[in-house]
Amino acid sequence: MQSNLARSHFAATAIGTTTKSASRIAHRAPVHRSLRRNPDGTYFLQVADERAPITVEDTPYVVTGVEDDGSGGLLIVTNDELREPLDLSTLEVGDANVLYCRVKQGSSARASCAPPTIISPSISD
């Protein structure tokens, strides 16, 4: 018998949310922390032994904040609440001046706020 998770369909939207049946697993694990990448570049949700494919409409991750790393660099905070160094060489500006970067070993992330808000913590006098 197939689980509720396996029968469900999920989508990561341009603003980084999941839709359609996400509440079925939200009580068991935060959806954004359950995201995994297949070798072919597609994504799925993994909760314990259950898996379900997820359609990524824009990016699988969203940058929700930027912090000073204390040694001259920047840390980005993604929607799964993890922090990692920002690789400035991966920054790109997309449609409507949306800022994108690479995270988690090559996955794309979309900035949740305007580029000056992301970059301004690194500007000093």
TORGUNU-274554 format. One record per residue (C-alpha): residue number from 0; residue in three letters; z, x negated, y. Coordinates in nm, 2 decimals. Layout:
N
+-----+------+--------+--------+--------+
! seq ! type !      Z !      X !      Y !
+-----+------+--------+--------+--------+
! NUM !  Ala !      Z !      X !      Y !
...
+-----+------+--------+--------+--------+
// end
This chain:
125
+-----+------+--------+--------+--------+
! seq ! type !      Z !      X !      Y !
+-----+------+--------+--------+--------+
!   0 !  Met !   0.00 !   0.00 !   0.00 !
!   1 !  Gln !  -0.10 !  -0.13 !   0.34 !
!   2 !  Ser !   0.18 !  -0.17 !   0.60 !
!   3 !  Asn !   0.19 !   0.00 !   0.94 !
!   4 !  Leu !   0.11 !  -0.33 !   1.11 !
!   5 !  Ala !  -0.20 !  -0.40 !   0.89 !
!   6 !  Arg !  -0.33 !  -0.05 !   0.97 !
!   7 !  Ser !  -0.28 !  -0.08 !   1.34 !
!   8 !  His !  -0.52 !  -0.22 !   1.60 !
!   9 !  Phe !  -0.40 !  -0.43 !   1.89 !
!  10 !  Ala !  -0.57 !  -0.56 !   2.20 !
!  11 !  Ala !  -0.48 !  -0.82 !   2.45 !
!  12 !  Thr !  -0.60 !  -0.69 !   2.79 !
!  13 !  Ala !  -0.69 !  -0.88 !   3.11 !
!  14 !  Ile !  -0.33 !  -0.85 !   3.23 !
!  15 !  Gly !  -0.19 !  -0.98 !   2.90 !
!  16 !  Thr !  -0.05 !  -0.67 !   2.75 !
!  17 !  Thr !  -0.09 !  -0.53 !   2.40 !
!  18 !  Thr !  -0.19 !  -0.17 !   2.34 !
!  19 !  Lys !  -0.22 !   0.08 !   2.07 !
!  20 !  Ser !   0.07 !   0.08 !   1.82 !
!  21 !  Ala !   0.24 !  -0.22 !   1.97 !
!  22 !  Ser !   0.57 !  -0.03 !   1.97 !
!  23 !  Arg !   0.56 !  -0.02 !   1.59 !
!  24 !  Ile !   0.65 !  -0.38 !   1.57 !
!  25 !  Ala !   0.82 !  -0.44 !   1.91 !
!  26 !  His !   1.16 !  -0.37 !   1.76 !
!  27 !  Arg !   1.10 !  -0.64 !   1.50 !
!  28 !  Ala !   0.97 !  -0.92 !   1.71 !
!  29 !  Pro !   0.83 !  -0.95 !   2.06 !
!  30 !  Val !   0.45 !  -0.90 !   2.03 !
!  31 !  His !   0.35 !  -1.19 !   2.25 !
!  32 !  Arg !   0.56 !  -1.43 !   2.03 !
!  33 !  Ser !   0.38 !  -1.30 !   1.72 !
!  34 !  Leu !   0.03 !  -1.41 !   1.83 !
!  35 !  Arg !  -0.14 !  -1.66 !   1.60 !
!  36 !  Arg !  -0.49 !  -1.82 !   1.61 !
!  37 !  Asn !  -0.73 !  -1.83 !   1.31 !
!  38 !  Pro !  -0.94 !  -2.15 !   1.25 !
!  39 !  Asp !  -1.25 !  -1.95 !   1.37 !
!  40 !  Gly !  -1.09 !  -1.88 !   1.71 !
!  41 !  Thr !  -0.99 !  -1.52 !   1.65 !
!  42 !  Tyr !  -0.64 !  -1.40 !   1.69 !
!  43 !  Phe !  -0.39 !  -1.20 !   1.48 !
!  44 !  Leu !  -0.03 !  -1.08 !   1.50 !
!  45 !  Gln !   0.21 !  -1.22 !   1.24 !
!  46 !  Val !   0.55 !  -1.05 !   1.18 !
!  47 !  Ala !   0.72 !  -1.18 !   0.88 !
!  48 !  Asp !   0.46 !  -1.14 !   0.60 !
!  49 !  Glu !   0.26 !  -0.88 !   0.78 !
!  50 !  Arg !  -0.06 !  -0.96 !   0.97 !
!  51 !  Ala !  -0.29 !  -0.75 !   1.19 !
!  52 !  Pro !  -0.61 !  -0.86 !   1.38 !
!  53 !  Ile !  -0.59 !  -0.85 !   1.76 !
!  54 !  Thr !  -0.89 !  -0.81 !   2.00 !
!  55 !  Val !  -0.86 !  -1.05 !   2.30 !
!  56 !  Glu !  -1.04 !  -0.89 !   2.59 !
!  57 !  Asp !  -0.98 !  -1.18 !   2.84 !
!  58 !  Thr !  -0.72 !  -1.43 !   2.73 !
!  59 !  Pro !  -0.45 !  -1.43 !   2.47 !
!  60 !  Tyr !  -0.20 !  -1.57 !   2.70 !
!  61 !  Val !  -0.09 !  -1.52 !   3.07 !
!  62 !  Val !   0.07 !  -1.78 !   3.29 !
!  63 !  Thr !   0.37 !  -1.60 !   3.44 !
!  64 !  Gly !   0.51 !  -1.89 !   3.64 !
!  65 !  Val !   0.51 !  -2.26 !   3.73 !
!  66 !  Glu !   0.80 !  -2.50 !   3.74 !
!  67 !  Asp !   0.86 !  -2.86 !   3.86 !
!  68 !  Asp !   0.91 !  -3.08 !   3.55 !
!  69 !  Gly !   1.13 !  -3.31 !   3.75 !
!  70 !  Ser !   0.90 !  -3.61 !   3.72 !
!  71 !  Gly !   0.61 !  -3.52 !   3.94 !
!  72 !  Gly !   0.43 !  -3.28 !   3.71 !
!  73 !  Leu !   0.42 !  -2.91 !   3.65 !
!  74 !  Leu !   0.53 !  -2.69 !   3.37 !
!  75 !  Ile !   0.36 !  -2.36 !   3.31 !
!  76 !  Val !   0.55 !  -2.06 !   3.17 !
!  77 !  Thr !   0.34 !  -1.83 !   2.95 !
!  78 !  Asn !   0.40 !  -1.47 !   2.87 !
!  79 !  Asp !   0.57 !  -1.57 !   2.54 !
!  80 !  Glu !   0.83 !  -1.74 !   2.76 !
!  81 !  Leu !   0.75 !  -2.09 !   2.64 !
!  82 !  Arg !   0.70 !  -2.38 !   2.88 !
!  83 !  Glu !   0.45 !  -2.67 !   2.85 !
!  84 !  Pro !   0.30 !  -2.93 !   3.08 !
!  85 !  Leu !   0.01 !  -2.81 !   3.30 !
!  86 !  Asp !  -0.30 !  -3.01 !   3.23 !
!  87 !  Leu !  -0.48 !  -3.00 !   3.57 !
!  88 !  Ser !  -0.81 !  -3.10 !   3.42 !
!  89 !  Thr !  -0.82 !  -2.76 !   3.24 !
!  90 !  Leu !  -0.80 !  -2.55 !   3.56 !
!  91 !  Glu !  -1.09 !  -2.32 !   3.62 !
!  92 !  Val !  -1.16 !  -2.05 !   3.87 !
!  93 !  Gly !  -1.31 !  -1.73 !   3.72 !
!  94 !  Asp !  -1.45 !  -1.41 !   3.85 !
!  95 !  Ala !  -1.25 !  -1.26 !   4.15 !
!  96 !  Asn !  -1.09 !  -1.61 !   4.20 !
!  97 !  Val !  -0.87 !  -1.57 !   3.89 !
!  98 !  Leu !  -0.72 !  -1.90 !   3.79 !
!  99 !  Tyr !  -0.74 !  -2.00 !   3.42 !
! 100 !  Cys !  -0.61 !  -2.30 !   3.22 !
! 101 !  Arg !  -0.58 !  -2.42 !   2.86 !
! 102 !  Val !  -0.25 !  -2.38 !   2.68 !
! 103 !  Lys !  -0.12 !  -2.41 !   2.32 !
! 104 !  Gln !  -0.37 !  -2.66 !   2.20 !
! 105 !  Gly !  -0.69 !  -2.51 !   2.35 !
! 106 !  Ser !  -0.62 !  -2.14 !   2.40 !
! 107 !  Ser !  -0.71 !  -1.99 !   2.73 !
! 108 !  Ala !  -0.45 !  -1.85 !   2.97 !
! 109 !  Arg !  -0.50 !  -1.64 !   3.28 !
! 110 !  Ala !  -0.28 !  -1.68 !   3.59 !
! 111 !  Ser !  -0.08 !  -1.36 !   3.66 !
! 112 !  Cys !  -0.07 !  -1.44 !   4.03 !
! 113 !  Ala !  -0.30 !  -1.58 !   4.30 !
! 114 !  Pro !  -0.39 !  -1.95 !   4.27 !
! 115 !  Pro !  -0.19 !  -2.06 !   4.58 !
! 116 !  Thr !   0.12 !  -1.91 !   4.42 !
! 117 !  Ile !   0.06 !  -2.12 !   4.11 !
! 118 !  Ile !  -0.03 !  -2.44 !   4.29 !
! 119 !  Ser !   0.22 !  -2.43 !   4.59 !
! 120 !  Pro !   0.52 !  -2.56 !   4.39 !
! 121 !  Ser !   0.34 !  -2.89 !   4.35 !
! 122 !  Ile !   0.27 !  -2.93 !   4.72 !
! 123 !  Ser !   0.53 !  -3.14 !   4.90 !
! 124 !  Asp !   0.56 !  -3.28 !   5.26 !
+-----+------+--------+--------+--------+
// end
